[in-house]
Amino acid sequence: MSDSSPQPRPSRPRDPHLDNARGILIALVVVGHAIECFAAEAGVLGDTLYTAIYSFHMAAFIMISGFLSRSYRNEPRQVRRLLTAMVVPYVLFQLIHEAGKALLLGEDFELQMFLPAWTLWFLVALVAWRLLTPVLRQLRHPLLFAVAIAVISPLDPDLDSTFSLGRIAQMLPFFVLGLVTTPQMLERLLAFRHRWAGGAVLAGVVTVALLVGDWLPPSVFFLRGPYDLDDGVLSEMVLQVLVLLAGVAGSLSLLLVAPRGRSALTVVGERSLTVYLLHPVVLLPFRYAEQLPAWWASWWGTLGLVALALVLTAVLASGIVAHATRWLTNPPIGHLLVRPEQPAAPSPAPR
């Protein structure tokens, strides 16, 4: 007798280049959030690094997520992964964030499930984009559609962070750009011989962040709220397009400089979601501290903060931490949430 049970599909080998890129990006995420916690004492160097990081790091993360979502079809195994790696961790870490906030600020605990805490917006947005993937792939011009949504949606004055709607709409082009990118297109990018150009662009990003720091707040790169119509609708739309282009340029540059083969960054990239979930919990006491050491305002204090953030990234990406917290970051309860995949019905015998 033949076994009629569905056979698991062979997993695709991971691309070390993309994991290396994610390793760099998650390190930038931790650095950016560490600087954010010390924003009052960040100084010129801290402000410059913060603006430069936020101009492209989440755009790159989202583009890679879109590229890796090309095969998403709402199949049971994919829905199971979506629930256990994103939805359930969102609920658990939302509780942790709210409990930590209440404890550190001496406030009553208030459960807010519709307003993602601090970094958790990304999980909500990624779930939404994944669920939209089958629809987006049916559009004739999905990237044009996404850009239109990103530019038009901030005209709504009520657009906010509720369920990450602002970011879901305004960062959609990054996800769609990754979604429409083929492996062949990525190979052509990686075949570009002048990899130094990527480093030059990233250095230019830091330089521009330094020059515009006095009049361009880093919040313009958050892409989460409505336009400030006091500056005029047209100028706000143009700025929105420029922010999107800056995110794409920085993302492509990072892909150019990321190592191609396995490296120390590969494991960090493989566990990037674990680092993403855990590092805010470590930083919560600093985020809500009433007073922080003033010496962070010095340039050497900022460099020390960056070094500590990189050490934190390495520790959270270690095998010990990843395995010890797996029950929290990726609970093995998918079989309790999703029905098993049913075998395909046999084709009728020819008459």
C-alpha positions as CSV (number, residue, x, y, z in Angstrom):
1,M,0.0,0.0,0.0
2,S,1.2,3.5,-0.8
3,D,1.3,6.1,1.9
4,S,-1.4,8.7,1.1
5,S,-0.3,11.1,3.8
6,P,1.0,14.4,2.6
7,Q,4.8,14.5,2.3
8,P,6.6,17.5,3.7
9,R,8.2,19.6,1.1
10,P,12.0,19.8,1.1
11,S,13.2,23.0,2.7
12,R,15.1,25.3,0.4
13,P,18.7,25.9,1.4
14,R,19.1,29.3,3.0
15,D,21.0,32.0,1.1
16,P,24.0,33.0,3.2
17,H,24.1,36.4,1.4
18,L,20.6,37.3,2.6
19,D,21.4,36.0,6.1
20,N,24.5,38.1,6.2
21,A,22.5,41.2,5.1
22,R,20.0,40.5,7.8
23,G,22.8,40.0,10.3
24,I,24.1,43.5,9.5
25,L,20.5,44.9,9.6
26,I,19.6,43.5,13.0
27,A,22.8,44.9,14.4
28,L,21.8,48.3,13.1
29,V,18.3,47.8,14.6
30,V,19.8,47.2,18.1
31,V,22.2,50.1,17.7
32,G,19.4,52.4,16.6
33,H,17.2,51.4,19.5
34,A,20.0,51.8,21.9
35,I,20.7,55.3,20.7
36,E,16.9,56.0,20.8
37,C,16.9,55.1,24.5
38,F,19.7,57.7,25.1
39,A,18.2,60.3,22.7
40,A,18.4,63.2,25.1
41,E,22.2,62.7,25.5
42,A,22.9,61.3,22.0
43,G,24.9,64.3,20.7
44,V,25.8,65.1,17.1
45,L,27.4,61.7,16.5
46,G,24.4,59.8,18.0
47,D,21.9,61.9,16.1
48,T,23.7,61.4,12.8
49,L,24.0,57.6,13.2
50,Y,20.4,57.4,14.2
51,T,19.1,59.3,11.2
52,A,21.4,57.4,8.8
53,I,20.3,54.0,10.2
54,Y,16.6,54.8,10.1
55,S,16.8,56.1,6.5
56,F,17.2,52.6,5.1
57,H,17.5,49.7,7.7
58,M,13.9,48.8,8.0
59,A,13.4,49.3,4.3
60,A,16.1,46.7,3.6
61,F,14.6,44.3,6.2
62,I,11.2,44.6,4.5
63,M,12.5,44.2,1.0
64,I,14.3,41.0,2.0
65,S,11.1,39.8,3.7
66,G,9.2,40.5,0.5
67,F,11.7,38.6,-1.5
68,L,11.4,35.6,0.8
69,S,7.6,35.8,0.7
70,R,7.4,35.1,-3.1
71,S,6.2,31.6,-2.5
72,Y,3.6,32.4,0.1
73,R,0.2,30.9,-0.8
74,N,-1.6,30.7,2.5
75,E,-0.9,27.0,2.7
76,P,-1.3,25.2,6.1
77,R,2.4,25.0,6.7
78,Q,2.9,28.6,5.9
79,V,-0.1,29.7,8.0
80,R,1.3,27.6,10.9
81,R,4.7,29.4,10.6
82,L,3.0,32.8,10.4
83,L,1.1,32.1,13.7
84,T,3.9,30.5,15.7
85,A,6.7,32.9,14.6
86,M,4.8,36.2,14.5
87,V,1.2,36.2,15.8
88,V,1.7,34.3,19.0
89,P,5.1,36.0,19.8
90,Y,3.4,39.4,19.2
91,V,0.8,38.6,21.9
92,L,3.4,37.3,24.3
93,F,5.8,40.2,23.9
94,Q,3.0,42.7,23.9
95,L,2.2,41.5,27.4
96,I,5.8,41.7,28.4
97,H,6.2,45.2,27.1
98,E,3.0,46.4,28.8
99,A,3.9,44.7,32.1
100,G,7.5,46.1,32.0
101,K,6.2,49.6,31.2
102,A,3.8,49.4,34.2
103,L,6.5,48.1,36.5
104,L,9.1,50.6,35.5
105,L,6.8,53.6,35.5
106,G,4.8,52.6,38.6
107,E,1.6,52.6,36.6
108,D,-1.4,50.3,36.5
109,F,-1.1,47.5,34.0
110,E,-3.2,48.2,30.9
111,L,-3.4,45.6,28.1
112,Q,-3.3,47.2,24.6
113,M,-3.5,44.7,21.8
114,F,-4.3,47.0,19.0
115,L,-1.5,49.5,19.5
116,P,1.8,47.6,19.1
117,A,4.4,48.4,21.7
118,W,7.6,50.0,20.5
119,T,9.2,47.5,18.1
120,L,6.3,45.1,17.7
121,W,4.8,47.0,14.8
122,F,7.0,45.0,12.4
123,L,5.3,41.7,13.3
124,V,1.9,43.1,12.7
125,A,2.9,44.6,9.4
126,L,4.7,41.5,8.2
127,V,1.6,39.4,8.9
128,A,-0.5,41.8,6.9
129,W,1.9,41.9,4.0
130,R,2.2,38.1,4.0
131,L,-1.6,37.7,3.9
132,L,-1.8,40.2,1.1
133,T,0.9,38.5,-1.0
134,P,-1.4,36.3,-3.1
135,V,-3.5,39.4,-3.9
136,L,-0.5,41.6,-4.7
137,R,0.9,38.9,-7.1
138,Q,-2.2,39.1,-9.2
139,L,-1.9,42.8,-9.9
140,R,-0.6,44.0,-13.2
141,H,1.6,46.7,-11.7
142,P,1.9,45.9,-7.9
143,L,4.8,48.3,-7.3
144,L,3.0,51.2,-8.9
145,F,-0.1,50.3,-6.8
146,A,2.0,50.1,-3.6
147,V,3.7,53.5,-4.2
148,A,0.3,55.1,-4.8
149,I,-1.0,53.7,-1.5
150,A,2.2,55.0,0.3
151,V,1.8,58.5,-1.1
152,I,-2.0,58.9,-0.9
153,S,-2.7,57.2,2.5
154,P,-1.0,59.9,4.7
155,L,-3.6,62.4,3.4
156,D,-5.9,60.8,6.0
157,P,-5.4,62.9,9.1
158,D,-6.5,59.9,11.3
159,L,-3.8,57.6,10.0
160,D,-1.9,56.4,13.0
161,S,-0.1,53.4,14.6
162,T,-3.3,51.4,15.4
163,F,-2.5,47.9,14.3
164,S,0.5,49.5,12.4
165,L,-1.8,50.7,9.7
166,G,0.3,53.8,9.0
167,R,3.4,51.7,8.4
168,I,1.6,48.9,6.6
169,A,0.4,51.4,4.0
170,Q,3.5,53.6,3.7
171,M,6.2,50.9,3.8
172,L,4.2,48.6,1.4
173,P,6.5,49.6,-1.6
174,F,9.5,48.1,0.1
175,F,7.8,44.7,0.6
176,V,6.4,44.7,-3.0
177,L,9.8,45.6,-4.4
178,G,11.2,42.5,-2.8
179,L,8.1,40.5,-3.8
180,V,8.6,41.3,-7.5
181,T,12.4,40.8,-7.5
182,T,13.4,37.5,-9.0
183,P,16.4,35.4,-8.1
184,Q,17.9,36.3,-11.5
185,M,17.5,40.0,-10.8
186,L,19.2,39.6,-7.4
187,E,22.0,37.7,-9.1
188,R,22.6,40.5,-11.6
189,L,22.9,42.9,-8.6
190,L,25.4,40.7,-6.9
191,A,27.3,40.3,-10.2
192,F,28.0,44.1,-10.2
193,R,31.8,44.2,-9.9
194,H,32.2,47.6,-8.2
195,R,31.0,46.6,-4.7
196,W,32.8,49.6,-3.3
197,A,30.0,51.7,-4.8
198,G,27.7,50.3,-2.1
199,G,30.0,51.4,0.6
200,A,30.4,54.8,-1.0
201,V,26.6,55.2,-1.0
202,L,26.3,54.2,2.7
203,A,29.1,56.6,3.6
204,G,27.2,59.3,1.7
205,V,24.1,58.4,3.7
206,V,25.9,59.2,6.9
207,T,27.3,62.4,5.4
208,V,23.8,63.6,4.3
209,A,22.4,62.7,7.7
210,L,25.1,64.9,9.3
211,L,24.3,67.8,7.0
212,V,20.5,67.7,7.2
213,G,20.3,66.9,10.9
214,D,19.3,70.4,11.9
215,W,16.2,70.6,9.6
216,L,15.2,67.1,8.8
217,P,14.0,65.1,11.8
218,P,14.5,61.3,11.6
219,S,10.8,60.8,12.2
220,V,10.2,61.4,8.5
221,F,11.7,57.9,7.9
222,F,9.3,56.3,10.4
223,L,6.5,56.3,7.7
224,R,3.7,55.8,10.2
225,G,1.6,59.0,10.4
226,P,-0.3,61.5,8.3
227,Y,1.3,64.4,6.4
228,D,2.0,67.7,8.1
229,L,-0.2,69.7,5.7
230,D,1.1,73.0,7.1
231,D,4.1,72.4,4.7
232,G,1.8,71.9,1.7
233,V,0.4,68.7,0.2
234,L,2.7,68.7,-2.8
235,S,5.9,69.2,-0.8
236,E,4.9,66.4,1.6
237,M,4.2,64.0,-1.3
238,V,7.6,64.8,-2.9
239,L,9.3,64.3,0.4
240,Q,7.5,60.9,0.8
241,V,8.8,59.8,-2.6
242,L,12.3,60.9,-1.7
243,V,12.2,59.0,1.6
244,L,11.1,55.8,-0.3
245,L,13.9,56.3,-2.8
246,A,16.4,56.8,0.0
247,G,15.3,53.5,1.6
248,V,15.7,51.6,-1.7
249,A,19.1,53.2,-2.4
250,G,20.4,52.3,1.1
251,S,19.0,48.8,0.9
252,L,20.6,48.0,-2.5
253,S,23.9,49.4,-1.2
254,L,23.8,47.2,1.8
255,L,23.1,44.2,-0.3
256,L,26.2,45.0,-2.4
257,V,28.5,45.2,0.6
258,A,27.1,42.2,2.5
259,P,29.4,39.1,2.3
260,R,28.4,36.5,-0.3
261,G,29.3,33.3,1.6
262,R,28.9,32.1,5.2
263,S,30.5,34.3,7.8
264,A,30.1,35.3,11.4
265,L,27.1,37.4,10.3
266,T,25.2,34.4,8.9
267,V,24.1,32.9,12.2
268,V,23.1,36.4,13.4
269,G,21.0,36.8,10.3
270,E,19.4,33.3,10.8
271,R,18.3,34.3,14.3
272,S,17.5,37.9,13.5
273,L,13.8,37.6,14.5
274,T,14.9,36.2,17.9
275,V,17.2,39.2,18.4
276,Y,14.5,41.6,17.2
277,L,12.1,40.3,19.8
278,L,14.5,40.1,22.8
279,H,16.6,43.2,22.5
280,P,13.8,45.7,23.4
281,V,13.2,43.7,26.6
282,V,16.8,44.3,27.6
283,L,16.6,48.0,26.7
284,L,13.2,48.7,28.4
285,P,14.8,49.9,31.7
286,F,16.8,52.4,29.8
287,R,13.9,53.5,27.6
288,Y,11.8,54.4,30.7
289,A,14.6,55.6,33.0
290,E,14.0,59.0,34.4
291,Q,17.7,60.0,34.3
292,L,20.6,58.6,32.3
293,P,24.3,59.3,32.6
294,A,25.2,62.5,30.9
295,W,28.5,61.2,29.7
296,W,26.7,59.4,26.9
297,A,26.6,62.8,25.2
298,S,30.3,62.6,24.3
299,W,31.5,61.1,21.1
300,W,33.3,58.3,23.0
301,G,30.2,57.7,25.0
302,T,28.2,57.2,21.8
303,L,30.9,54.8,20.4
304,G,30.8,52.9,23.6
305,L,27.0,52.6,23.3
306,V,27.3,51.3,19.8
307,A,29.9,48.7,20.9
308,L,27.6,47.6,23.7
309,A,24.7,47.3,21.3
310,L,26.8,45.1,19.0
311,V,27.8,42.9,22.0
312,L,24.1,42.6,22.9
313,T,23.3,41.6,19.3
314,A,26.0,38.8,19.4
315,V,24.8,37.5,22.8
316,L,21.1,37.4,21.8
317,A,22.0,35.6,18.6
318,S,24.0,32.9,20.4
319,G,22.8,29.4,20.4
320,I,22.3,29.3,24.1
321,V,19.9,32.2,24.1
322,A,18.2,31.2,21.0
323,H,17.4,27.7,22.3
324,A,16.5,28.9,25.8
325,T,14.0,31.4,24.5
326,R,12.5,29.4,21.6
327,W,9.4,28.6,23.6
328,L,8.8,32.3,23.7
329,T,10.0,33.5,20.3
330,N,8.7,30.6,18.3
331,P,6.4,28.4,20.4
332,P,6.0,24.9,19.0
333,I,2.2,25.0,19.0
334,G,1.4,25.2,15.4
335,H,-0.3,21.8,15.4
336,L,-2.7,23.1,17.9
337,L,-3.7,26.1,15.8
338,V,-3.8,24.9,12.2
339,R,-5.5,21.8,10.8
340,P,-3.1,19.3,9.2
341,E,-2.7,19.5,5.4
342,Q,-5.1,17.2,3.7
343,P,-3.9,14.9,1.0
344,A,-4.8,15.8,-2.6
345,A,-7.9,14.0,-3.9
346,P,-7.0,11.2,-6.3
347,S,-7.7,11.9,-9.9
348,P,-10.6,9.9,-11.4
349,A,-9.6,6.9,-13.4
350,P,-10.0,7.3,-17.2
351,R,-12.9,5.4,-18.6
